[in-house]
Amino acid sequence: MSYVARGRLRSPPNDRGPARSLDDVGRSDGVTGQVAGATRRADCDPDQCPCQEGVCTLSRYARSSATAAGTGRPTLGETERAVARRLEGIPIDMDAMAAVAGVHRAASAVRNHLERTVLAPHDLTWTAWTVLWVVWVWGDIETRHVAEEAGISKPTLTGVLRTLESRGLLRRRTHPDDARRVLVHLTPRGARVMGQVLPRFNAEEVRITESLSDDETQVLARSLRSMVVDLEHLDH
């Protein structure tokens, strides 16, 4: 269900009375009192928190993290509920926020997972892998174009190239038409590494998307591509 009303934006319906104004943002829900800078909260559990004389001394995040099942951080559901409480009554497009936040969260989770399970055994960071991928796809390519395609700054690229070159995975050379420009290409060793890592990388991509049907996977890919194309038009 969309929470976008014609001509205006609104947040999800609720049964807590009228929507709060923006002036109310920052005031915590569930607060029943305050002592010496700490808040007494309706959802405080003295058995889970180091309360002092009935006053909870932990933040909501710390309490959620303390009860997380071995992860040391709030679950996705707990985070979503915290966001919903904070945004209640604020006139925003909840669907758009959920979509963009979901993209960001999914991208971070996927990156961390692939870096840990596939790239780390080959002593590669996500950025180094991205640079290798760009050079592998395009062949002989200028360093400035590698930075653009990888989405990193030129100083960051310089450090990554230095590391990869020291490992014999790629090589830089001066552009034949302009000594100020630098070209980069994979070495045979770099090509072998790509041949080793890419199948494992893709196998993990299959695992990540296995809960989706083929149609859902294709719809997701098309939707994300549409967002990227729209952003390219906005930025240019």
HELIX and SHEET records of a PDB file:
HELIX    1   1 LEU A   22  ASP A   24  5                                   3    
HELIX    2   2 ARG A   60  ALA A   66  1                                   7    
HELIX    3   3 LEU A   76  LEU A   87  1                                  12    
HELIX    4   4 MET A   94  LEU A  114  1                                  21    
HELIX    5   5 GLU A  115  LEU A  119  3                                   5    
HELIX    6   6 ALA A  120  HIS A  122  5                                   3    
HELIX    7   7 TRP A  126  TRP A  138  1                                  13    
HELIX    8   8 THR A  143  ALA A  150  1                                   8    
HELIX    9   9 LYS A  154  SER A  166  1                                  13    
HELIX   10  10 PRO A  188  ILE A  208  1                                  21    
HELIX   11  11 ASP A  214  ASP A  235  1                                  22    
SHEET    1   A 2 VAL A   4  ALA A   5  0                                        
SHEET    2   A 2 ARG A   8  LEU A   9 -1                                        
SHEET    1   B 2 VAL A  31  VAL A  35  0                                        
SHEET    2   B 2 ALA A  38  ARG A  41 -1                                        
SHEET    1   C 3 ILE A 141  GLU A 142  0                                        
SHEET    2   C 3 ASP A 178  LEU A 186 -1                                        
SHEET    3   C 3 LEU A 170  HIS A 175 -1                                        
END                                                                             
